[in-house]
Amino acid sequence: MLPLQVIDSFLLNYEIGQVLLLVFVLGTLGLFPLGSKKLIGLHFAGFGLLFLLTPQAINSKIYLFVGLALLVIGPMLFTISEE
């Protein structure tokens, strides 16, 4: 387990949108071996909602558009999955 000071010193160098994007990419890479399109669709939609709900005062506007795109792509992936 990492001490909170290490995590805090890492997060001070980045915006919240950049950290969320890193967690999104790592989570997506972690879901690929499972092979479930439904889980990836839920992951996309969940992070899309998270990007939209992040206050824009501490985040740049580009992450709002990333959230909108993920909210459109996520349910589409969920509905076209065959599992």
Helices and strands as residue ranges (DSSP letters): H 4-11, H 16-31, G 32-34, H 37-53, H 62-80
